[in-house]
Amino acid sequence: MRQGKEEAICSVEQAIDLISMVKEIHGLSSQELNKLLRDSENFTIHFVTEKGLEVKIDVEKLAGFLPLHLIAVLVSSDRDEGLLRYLLCGIRLLHSLCELAPRHTKLEQILLDDVKVSEQLIDLVFYVLFVLNDYRQDIHVSSPVPLLLSALVACSLYLLTGCVSSQWQDLALVIVAHPRVDMFMDVACRAVHLVVRFLQNKLSAQHSDICAKSSPTSESMVNYLFQQCEASLQFLQLLCQQKPFRERLLRNKELCGKGGILFLAQSILKLHSPYFVESSTVMASLSRLKAKVLSILLHLCEAESISYLDEVANSPGSLDLAKAVAIEVLELLKKGLSKDPKHLSASSDRTYPMGLLQLNAMRLADIFSDDSNFRSYITVYFTEFLSAIFSLSHGDFLSMWCSADLPVREEDATLYYELFPAAGWALESVSSSDLSNTTNLEFTLIPNNNMSQASYVHQRTSLFVKVIANLHCFVPNICEEQERNLFLHKFLRCLRTEPSKLLPGFAFISGPQKAAAIKRNMRSLLSHAESLIPTFLNEDDLQLLRVFFDQLQSLINPAEFEENQVQEDRSLGGCLSPLLRREPPNLNNRNGNLKEEMSENSAFQEEELFNVRSNHMDQADDITRQDMMDDKDKSVAPSDLKEIDRDVQNVETSGSDTSSTKGKNVIDKLVERLRENTHAGVREDEKVETVKTEEKQRRKRKRTIMNDEQVTIIERALLDEPEMQRNTASIQSWADKLSHDGSEVTCSQLRNWLNNRKARLARAIKDARPLLEPDNAFAGKQGGPQQGHALRAPDSPGQETAPSNTRGTRSMSRMNSCENPEAPEFVDFGAAEFVQCKPGQSVVLVNGRDEEIVGKGKVHQVQGKWCGKRLEESGTCVVDVVDLKADRLVKLPYPSEATGDSFEEAEKKIGVMRVMWDSNKIFLLRP
């Protein structure tokens, strides 16, 4: 930085010329500059200024000196409005030149290929953000500084996409490799946080301005500030999706250990705009902004190398801040779920994507409720709302949680940020005394419609079930004793409160019928949850949900729901409600006894349902169930059999359209489920070790992430892209695609799955034997081997694998094809084997060190001489590589003058990548 300042001072004359150039031509777009360059000679353009003066500008010198010049101005100038204006003009011009670079070789050599200039461009962005952190948040909203600063933060960040790379995975690698990466992360987050505060100040000051409803100028300004804030936050969000950046961010003590990210999240979640509630653009921007910051938190929480929540928990201050953020997340959920979707569908203002705010909030609620540091906290603050949901009328409950369709669903979108018009709008606004003459800035939103309606609804319900399962789960030696049955006690007390205040606009059942309505809703959710297995939900969560419901129903006293006699307990620490007629057994203990009780509860439910068709009694009475564990054969009252009868009939109409039992006769389903219960026996709880530390391993509940369909999809994809684990962008893309066909799969989880799979394949190839099929974690406990795809690798990222038998992959494929004609058949590298090659055969090449796959190709020659060497004697073949997975500059094992030393040279000299390779490192790929 000091060197840049000295160079700028030594060339004062040139600096003055640069200042005038920047001020004169920053308003020229890349298209206009390109036209002037085409008509110019010696890369010198002729430009007529507003005053009518014709000036000549050497664009080559301008591009080379401009980054360093802006750094010098940044260092030597006062921190005032003039500096912000000039920096914005300079960055705007730099962006136009970077856009031109691919079309002009000279510009490309200077801005993109010259290492020195590239470093100056990156340093410029870092220093701009660093200087912007010096500005105070209490600057008056009427000042132009908040507007210019908000634009400058976004423009500086997106300048990196023009001068470094537009591919986020490449940009993340460059930033992480920079020596000042920690400084960049810190100042970037602080700058975005400052922009958020400016935005909140503007929103809060609207009551003293002209009425927002009648002031399009005011709304235009707020929309612009939202756009800049969203663009800046989106930049950080897209970087956090890249593993290298995310892993480095997790090691940043200021942002993660001391709560920097949490402060930013809290500020965004607290944003509100009471004076623009009727503006669809403002409300949509606010919703997307909150959805994006929740997405950042999700990426950090789901990282596997470092536990973000553990880092936060190491500091009491950060832990308190995280709990405050969790409260904001729960408030978002309450607000979102309390709105009737049927009323929202009638609104004409929902023309802009709102982001996945509710779904991201539910994902975070699932994570928080599964962490021992937050579980009791979530129980205290969220149980009342959960109990209100189960107090809904049956029709409303079914439409919200047991349906394959919702009147309105959330839509995600990416803001397409255009730096040139965004900077121009800010400069024009601060220069104009009357903003009403300023043209409104239109921004583009690119919808991310990667999730089907059914997938969205089912994920929403599965997360609802997971939260309940997490809160009811009690693990001895990990959870504190005071947490035992805490959720159950709190839930029972909350059932006695008036739910209409929490869910206004919905219908509720009150009086003596409330107990029956709650039980009916519980049974419907349980039936619907069964249809979500295994695509969206796993058996582990369903078992806990079933135990919780059985225990709760056995303890509800219908007499306590007499109308106008239900009152809420005055304190959480007082006597237990009369609803608790006896202390329940420890059914939420996840051990062998838990599983036994689960099995008995399930059997009791099946018996209840089986009696539906045989009794047909019409007398009205409530169910009085004694201890189910000791007397599960006790008869059931007829009135509840009628209730169950109606629920059974509703299973097919209100349940998931993906249910595997849909269309079957009810009796057939009941008999089938009873038979499964009889033969399955007691299921043991298996925990998969997916994290490094034993503390985290003990505290989290493990789940199977990928279902059969997801595994089939990724196996098919690996046929065309066998080295997917090397391509971060591809992993991210496939993780997103897989999430649409089941439970969410993160980028890091998919990469671990791919690495485990690759290791197994390499061992199989090395041992020259067929690939063994992995064992299923539950197969031995359920009385048989896993049914599924013969080539499937571990069920989920991080799941342990072990050979279950001696049958190879290909024989298993044949067996499964006979048993299941619809089972997919495809070729994998597991089907590769070393044989005598013939010309024209498709093969796989591996290297000689760690047997890593180099690429795929076709055999060109197996006999005779090639480049002076006899192939038979040297044990080699000549292969035309058609799909190279290694680097093009990798040294060849047999270099020659004809082929050169690398794959790249071979292609240049011969026209194809024709190389000589060891025969024992060539494996035939079966068609």
N, C-alpha and C positions, 0 to 999 in steps of 0.2 A: 504494500500500500504506500509506504514512504517512497519507494522507487518511482511509483506512478506519479506521485505528487511532484517529485523533482523533475521528471520528464516534462510534465505539463507546464511547470514554471519556466523551464528552459526554452520552451517554444510558445511564448506568449502570443506571438503574432498568429501562429497556427491555431491556438486555442480560440482566439477572437474570431477567426474565420470559421472554426467549427461551430461556435455558438450561433453565429448568423446562419450557417447552413442548417443546423438543427431547427431553428425557429422558422426558417423559410419553407423547408420541404418535408417536415414531419407530417403534414396533412396530405401528402401524396401516398396513395395506396400502392401496393406492390404491382398491381396491374398498370397504374399510371407510370410508375417508375420503369417498368419493363418496356413500355411503349417509348419512353424517352431514351432508354438505352439502345433500343433497336435503331432509332434514328440518329444515334450519336456516333462520333468517331473517337477512337482511342479511349473508350469508356468514360468520356467526359460529356455530361449532359448540359444542355442550355435551358435555363429556367428563367421565366419572367416573374418577378416578385409582384406583390400586391401594389407596390408603388410604381410599377411599370419599368423597373430596372431589370436588365438582362444579366444574369450571372452564369458563370461556368463552374461546374462542380465535378471534380475528379472523384468518381464513385469508388474507385479502387482505394484511394487514399482515405476517403471518408470511412469506408468499412474497416480499414486497418487501425485507424486512430480513435474511432468513436468509443469503443468500450473503455479504453484507458482514460480518455478525456472525461467521460462521465464519472469514473471513479475519482478523478482529481477534483472535479466540481463537487462531488459528494463530500469529500474530505475538507475542502477549503471554504465552502460556503456556509452561511448562517442557516440555522434550522427554521426557515420561514416558509410562507406560502410560495414565494418565488422559486425556491429550491424544488419544492414538490412539483410545480408546473413544469419546470425545465426537465427534471428527471423523467416525468411522464412523457414529455415530447421526445426525449432521447430514446427511451425504451420503445416507444411507438415506432420511431424510425428504424431502430435496430431490428425490430420484429419484421418490418417490411423488407429489409435487406436480407434477413434470414430466409424469408419466404421466397425471395428471388434467387437465392444461392443455387438450388438444384438446376435452374435454367441458365445459369451463367457460370462458366468454369472458373473465371477469375474470382468471383464472389465466393464460390464454393471452396476454392483453395484457401481463401483468407479466413472466412467465418467458420467453416466446418472442418477443414483439414489442418489448418495451422494450429498446432498444439498451444502455442503461446497465446494466441487470440482466444482460443476456446477457454483456456484457463481464466483469462481476463473477463470473459462473458459470465462464467460461473461465479467468479469473485464479485463481479458487479451486483449480481442478484443477492449474494450473501450479505454484502455491505449495505445495500439498500434496505433490506429487511432489518439489519442490525441498527441502522440509523433511525428507522421508523419506530423502533421500540422506545426511543427517547421522548416521543410525543405523549402528552398527558391525555387521559381519557375524559377529563372534565372540560375540554374545549367546547365552547358554546356551539350549539347545533346550527346557528345561523352563519358561522364561519365556514369558508370554503375548505378548510383543512380536513374535516372528516370525509368530505366527498373525494378530494384528491388523494388522501391517504388510502381510502378503501380501494380506489381504482389502482393505485400504485402497487399495493400488496398483490392483488390478483394479476396485474400485468407483469410484475416481476417474476412471479412464480411460473406463469405460462410462457414467459420468454424462454425458459429452460426447454420447453417442448419444441421450440423452433431452433435453438442453437445446439442442443445436445441430441435429443431424440424424441420423436412423437410416440414411441413405444414405451409403455410404462415400465416394463421389466428392464429395458436397457437403461432408462433414465434412473431407475432405482439403483442399479449397479454402479452407475457413475457417481451418484450422490454418496452412496455408502463408501466408495473407494476414496472419496475426497478427504484430505486430512482434517478439514474443519466440519465434518459431517455432524458432530454433536452440536456445534454452534448453530449450524443451519436448522437442525431439528428444533432447537430451543427458540431461536429468533422467529422461525416460521410460525410455530404454535403461538408464541406471544403476539406476533403481528395479527394473526387471525383473531385471537382473543380481543385485541384492541379494536378491530373492525366490528366485532360482535357488540362490544360496549358502545361504540358510536351508534350502531344501529338501534340498540335499546334506548339510548338517550334520545334519538330522533323519534322513536315510537312513543316514548313517555312524554315528549314535549308537545305532542299534537294537540293536547287539550287547550294550549294557549295560542295555537295557530288558527288559521281559518278552518272552519268546519271541514273535516276530511271528506265528508260525503259530497260537498260542493266544490272541492278544490282538486281538479285533475293534476295541477302542478305538484301539489303535495304528494299525491299518490304516485306520480311519476318518479319523484325523488326517492320515495320509500322503496318502490319497485327496483330502482337502480341500485340502491344500497343493498337490498336483499340479493340481487344478482351477483354483485361483487363478493359479498360474504359467502354465498353458496358456491361460487366458482373457487374461491380460495380454500374453503373447507373440502370441496370435492377433490382438489389437488392432493391434499393430505390423505383423503380417503383412498384414492386410487393408488397412492404410494404404499399405504398400509396393506393393500391387497397383495403386494409383492413381498415374498418371504424375506429376502435380504434386508429390505428396509424395516420391516416389522420386527425382525429379530434384533436389529441394531437399536431400534426405538425402545424395545423392552429392556435393554441394558442401559438406557439413559436414566440416570438417577433423578435428574431434575423433573423429567416429564412423567416417569412411571413411579419411581420410588417416593418422590415428594409430591406427587399429585398434580403435575402440570396439565396432563391430559384431562384429569377429572375436573379441574377448575374450568377448562374450556368447555367441557360437556355440560357442567352445571349452568354456566352462563347461557348457553344455547337453549337448554331445556327450560330455563326460566323466562325466555323471551315470550312476550305476549303483545298483541296488537289490538287492544279493545276498540280503537277508533277506525279500524279497517275490517271489521268482521263481515261487512257486505262486499268486500273486494275479493273476488275469487283468485286473482293473481297473487295478492299479498298473502292470503291464508294458505294457498298452495305452496308458495315459497317458504313460508314459515314451517309448514309440515315437512317439506323435503329437507330443510335444513336440520331439523331435529332427527329425521330418519337417517341422515348421513352421519351425524355424530354418534348415533347409536350403532351404526354399522362399524365405525372405527373402534368403538369399545368392544364390539363382538369379535372383530379380528384379533384384538389384543387378548381377550379372554380365552379364545379358542386356540391360541398358540401353544405348542406342545413343548418346546425346548425350555421355555421359562414360563412359570405360572404368574400371570399378571396380578391376579387376586392375591397370591401369596406375597408378591412384592409390595402390594398396597398394604397388606395386613401387617407388614414388618414395622410400620410407623403408625402410632396411635392417631396422629393427625390425619394421615392419608386414609386410614380405615374409617374414621368418622366422616371424612369427605365422601368416600365411596358409599357409605350408608345414606348420606344425603342425596347422592346421585340416584341410588336405588329407589329412594322415596319418590324422586321426580319421575323415574321410569314407571313406578306403580301408579302415580297420579295420571300419567299419560294413558296407561292401560284403563284405568277407571273411567276416564273421560271418553276414551274411544269406545269402550264396550258398553257404556251407558246410553249410547245413541242407537236408536232403533234403525236398523238398516233399511227397513221399508220406508221410513220417512226420508232418509238420505237419498234414496233412489228417485224420489220425486223432485229433488232439487235440480235446478237448471244451472247452478253456478259451478258445479263440479266438472269443469271443462279442462282443467289442467291436472296433470299427474301429481298426486300428493306424497308419493314415496311410500316405502313399506314401513311406515311409522309403527303401526300396531303390531305387525308381525315381528319386527326387530325388537320391540319392547317385550313381547312375549318370549322371544328367544333369550333376552337378557334375564327376564324373570326366571326362566328355567335354569339358567346358569347360577344366578344368585341363590335360588332356593336349593340348589344342589351343593352349595359350599357351606361348610360348618360355621364360617365366620358371619354368614348372613342369614342362615336358615331361620333361626328364632326371631330375627329382626323382621324378616318377610312375613313370618307367621303372625306377628303382632299387628302389622300394618295392612295386611292384605286379606286376612281370613274373613273379615266381615263382608267384604265385597264378594268373595267366593261363595259365602253362604247365601248372599242375596241372589246370586245367579241361580242357585238351586231352588229358590223360592218362587221363581217365575212360573207363570202358567205353562202348562205342558206344551201348548202350541208355540209360544214364544221360545221356550227352551229348545224345542226340536229345531226350529228355524235357525237358531243361533249356533248350536253345537252338534246337532245330529243330522245335518243335511249336507248334501253334496253340492249345494248351490246357495249363494248369497245374493240378495238384490244388488248389492254394491260391494266391490272388492277394491283393494288398494292397487295402485299402479305405480311402478317405479319408473324413473326417468333420469337420464344423464344430461346435464346442462352443456350444450355446445358453446363454449366460450370463444368469442371472436375478439381478440385483443385490440385490433385497429379501431373498430367502431366504439368499443367500450371506452378506450382512452379518449377518443374524440368527443364523446358525449360529455364526459367530465370536464374537459378543457373548454368546450363550448358553453357549458352551464355556468362555470365560474367566471367566464368572460362576459356573459350576457346579464344585463340588469333585469331583464324580464324573462323568466323561465318559460312563460306560456308560449314564447316564440320558438322554443327549442323542440326539435322533432323528437317524438317518443322513440326510445330505443327498444326495438323488438329483439327478443332473445329466443333461441331455438332449444326445444327440449326433445331429446331422442328417447322414445319409450323403450323400456326394457321388458318387453312382454315375453319373458322366457318361462313363465310359470302359468300353467293352465288354471282355469277357474277351480276345477275339482282339486288339483294339487294344493292350491292356496288354502282352500277351505279345510282340507284334511290335515295340512300342517298346523293350521290354527287350532284345530281340535286336539291334535296330538300334543301340542305344547301345553294346552290347558290340562290335559291328563297328566303330563309329566310334572307340572308344578304341584298338583295335588299329591302325586306319588312321592316327590322329593320332600314335601313338608311332612308327610306321614312317616317317612322312613326314619328309623332309629337304629343306629349301629353302636353296639356296646363298645366301650373303651375309646370311642371317637367322639360321639355326642355326649354332652353333659346330661347328667341324670335328670335335671330339671326340664330337659326337652322331651322326656318320655311322655307321649300322649298329649303334649302341649297343643298341637294342632287340633287334635280331636276335641279336647276340652274347650278350646277357644271357638271352634266351629259350632259346637252344640250351644254354647252361650249366645253366639251371634244369630242362630236360627230363631231366637226368641225376639229379636229386634224387628223394627219396621223397615222393610227393604225398599219401600217406594222412594225414599230420599236418595238412595244410592243409585237406583235405576229408574229415573223418572220417565214416564211415557210408556212403560211396560205394564202388562196386566199381571196381578198377583192373586194367589189363592190365600184366603185368610180363614180364621176360625178353625173348627175341628177338622176341616178337610185339608188344612195346610200340611199336616204330617203325611197324609197319603199322597199329596201332590209332590212333596219333596222326595219320598221314596220312589215314586213313579219316574221322576226326572233322573234319579240316580240309576235306576234299572235301564232306562233308555240310553243314557250315556255309556253304561257298561256294555250294552249290546252293540252300540255303534263302535265303541273302541275295539271290540273284538274283530270287527270288519276291517280295521286299519292295520292289523298285523299280517305280514311283517313289513309292509311297504312303508308305513309312516310311524309305526309304533312297535315296540318289542314286548315280549311276554313278561319281562321283568316289571315294567311299569304297570301293565295290565293286572298282574297279580297283586301289586300293592294297592291299586285302585279298588279291586274286588274286596280285599281285606278291609280297607277303610270303609267301604259302603256297607258291608255286612255288619261290621262292628257298630257303625253309626245307626243303622236301621234297628238293630236290636236294643239300642239305648234310648230311642226317641219315645217319649210318652205323649200320645195324642191328646191327653187331657190338658197338657200344658199349653195347647194352642187354642184354647177357648178365646173367642173374640173379645177384645177390650180388656183381657186379663193378662196379656203378655207384656212384661216389662223387662227392660235390659238390666243385667247385673250392674251394680254401681261401681264395682272395681274389679280389675282382673285378678286380684289376689284374694278376693272374698271366697265365701263358701261356694261350692259347686252348685250348678243349677239342679233343680229337681229333675231335669231331663236325665241327669246321670243317676240312674237308679241303683247302680252298682259300679264299682271300679272295674274297668274292662281288663282283660288279660293283655299282656304285652304283645299285641298282634303286629306291631310295626317293627319288631325286632327281626332283622334279616338274617336268620339262622335256620337250622334244620327244623326247629319247632314251628317257625313261621311258615315254612313251606308245607309242613304237615297240616297246619290249620288252614292254609290257603286251599289245599286240596279238598279238605272236608267241607269248607264253605262252598267251594265250587260244586261239589257233589250235592250239597243241600239245595243249592239254587236249581240244579238240573232236576232234582226231585220235585221241587215246587212247580217247575214248568211242565214236567211230565204229567202231573196230576191235573193240569188245566183241561185236557181233553177228556179225562175219565170221570170227573166229578160233576161239572156243570151245576153247581149249587148257586142259588140266587140270594141267600140270606146275607144281610149286611152286618159286618162286624170288623173290628180292626185286628190286625195280626198281633198276636201276643207270643213272642218267641223267647223261650228260655235259653239257657246256655247252649249254643249250637255245637260247641265242641264236645259236650257230654251227652247231648240228647238230640242228634241231628235227624232222628226218625220221627220226631213229634209231628202230629198232623197240623195242617195249616188251615186258618179260618177261610171260609168260602168267599168273603167279600174281597179279600186281597187276591184270591185266585182269579176273581173276575177282573181285578185291576191288572194282574199279570197277563191275563188272557188278552186284554186290549193292547198291552205293551208288545206282546209277542206278535200280534197282528200288525203293529206299527213298525216292527223291525225292518221289514222289506220296503215299506213306503218311505220311512223317514231315515233309514240308514244310508250308509255309503253306497254309491253306485259301483264301488270297486269291491264290494264284499264277495268273498268266495262262496258264501252260502246263499246268495241271493237267488231266488227262483226255486229253492227247494221247499218241499213240504215241511211244515213246522215240526211234525212228529218225527220225520226222517232226520231233521237237524238235531232234535233233542236226543234221539237214540244214538246218532253218530257222536255227539258230544259226550254222552254218558259212556259210550264204548271207549272213547279216547281217554276219558278219566280213569276207567277201569284198568286199561293196559298201560297207561303212561306212568302210573305210580307217582311217587313223590319226586318232584324235580329239585335237584340240588342247585344251589346258587353258585354260579361260576363267575369269578371276577377276572377280567382281562387286564394285564399289566400294560398300560400304554403311556405311562409317564415315568420320568427318571427318578424322582425322589420318592422315598417310601412314605413320607408324610403326605404328599399329594396323592399318592397311590391309595392310601388308606382312607383318605377323606372323601374322595369322589366316587360316585357310583358309575360303574362302567356299562356302556351300552354297545350293542352291535349297530354299526353305522350303516353298512351297505346290505341291501336285500338282494335276493336272487336276480331280480331284473336289472339292478344297477351293476352287479358283477358281470352279467351277460353283456351289457352295453359296453363296459370298459374293456372287456376281453375282445370284443369285435373291433373296437377302436385301436387296440394294440396291434392288430394285424397290419394296419397301415402305418402305424407310428410306434414301433417296438421300443424306441428309446425316448418315450414320452417323459420320463422322469428328468431328462436333461433340459426340457423346454418348459420354463416356468409359465409362459403365457398359455401353452397348451394345457398344462395341468390346471390352471385357473379356469380355463374355458370348460374343460371336462368336469371339473368339480361343480361348476354352476349347472351344467347340463344334468349331471347325476342327481343334483338336489331336486330337480323337477320330477324325478321318478321315485322319490322316496324321502327318507330323512336327509337332512342337510349334511353334505360332505364338504369339509374345508380343504383348502389347497394343501396344507401340511399333512392332513390325514391321508389324502390321496397319494401324495408323494411317498409317505411311509409304506402304504399298501403296495405301491409299484416297486419300491426298493426291496421289500420282503419277497415279492413275487419274482423279481429278477434274480435274487440270490438263490432261490429254490431252483429256478430254471438253469442257472449256471452250474449248480451242483449236479443237476440231472444230466446236463450235457457232458460235464467233466467225467462223471462216472460211467458214461455211455450206457445209460439205462433209461427206460421211460420214466416220465414224471409221476411221482406218487401223489395221490389225492390227499389234501389236508383233512384232518379230522374236524368234526364239528364239536364246538365246545360243550354242547348239550346232548350229543348223540348217545353217549354211553349211558346217560341218565334217563333217556326217554325210550330206551328199549330197542334201538335200532340205528343203523347208519343214517347219515344225513341224505335226504333226497334233494337233488338239485343238479346244477350243471356239473358235468364231469370234470371240466377244466377250471372250475372256480378255485381261486386262491383264497387267502383269508377272508372271512366274512366281512371284516371291517378293518380300517387302518389301525394297525397296532395289535390286532388280535393274534394270539399265539397260534402257530401252526405245527402240526405233527402228523406224520404219515399214519393213516388209519388201517391200511392193509397193504398187501403186496401187489395189488393190481395196478398196472400202469395207466397213464392217462388215455392212451389210444384204446386199450381194451375196455376201459370204463366208458369211453364215448360210444363204442359199439354196443355195449350192454345197455346203456341208457337209451340209445336210439331204438333198440328193440322194445324196451319196456315203455318208453314214452315217445311215440312217433313225432310229437311236436317239440321235442327237446332240440335246441339249436345246435347245429354242427358247424364248426369252423376250425381252421388250422391255426396253430399257435407255434411259437418257437419251441414250446414243449414238445412239438411233434418233429423237431429237427433231429437228424441223426447223421453220423459220419458214415458215408458209404463211398464207393468208387464213383467219382463224378463222370458225367458225360457232357459233351458240348450241348449248350442250349438249356441245361437244367437250372432252375432257380435255387440259389444257395444263400447261406448266411455266413458272413466272415466275422471271425472273432480275433482279438489280438493275442499276443503270446505272453502277456504279463498276467492280467487278471481275468482273462477270457471275457472281456467286455465286448459287446457286439459293435463291430465297426460299421457294418452296412449290409445291404442286400444287393445281389447282382445275378448275372447269368454267366455260366461257364463258357469261355471262348475257345480254350485249347487245353488238352490234357496230355498230348503226346508230341514228340518231336522237339525242336529247338525253339527257344524264344530269347532274343537278345543275347545269343551266344551260349545259353545254358540249356542243357538237356533236361526236360521237365521230369522224365521218369527217374533219372539218377538223383536229382535234387529233391524229389518228393514234393513237387509244386504243381500248380495249375495256373492258367491265365484266366482272369475273371474280369468281366465288364461290370463295374460298380454302377448301379442305377439309382440307389438310394443310400447316400453316404450319411452316416450318423456321427462319425468322428469329424474332427476339424480338417478342413481342406489342406492345411499346411503340415499335417502329420507326416513324419518321415516314413517312406515306404520300406518294407523289410528287404526288398531286392531292387535298389535303385539302379538305373542305367542311363546311358546317354539318350536312348530312344524314349524312355518314359519320364526321365527326370527324377527328382528326389522326393516329390510329394504328389498327392492326389491332384492338386491344382496344376502342377507342371505336366502331369500325364494328360490331363484333359486339354491343356493348351497345345501340347506337341502332337497328340494323336487325334484329338477331337472327341474322344471318350475317355473315361477313367479306366483304362485297361491296365491292370497291374498283375504281377506275379505274386502268388500267395501260397503258404504252406498248405499241403493237402490235409494235414491233420488239424488245421484250423478252419476248415471249410465244412459246413454242415448242410446237408440237403434239406430243403424246405419242401415238405410233401404238399402236393396240390390238393 
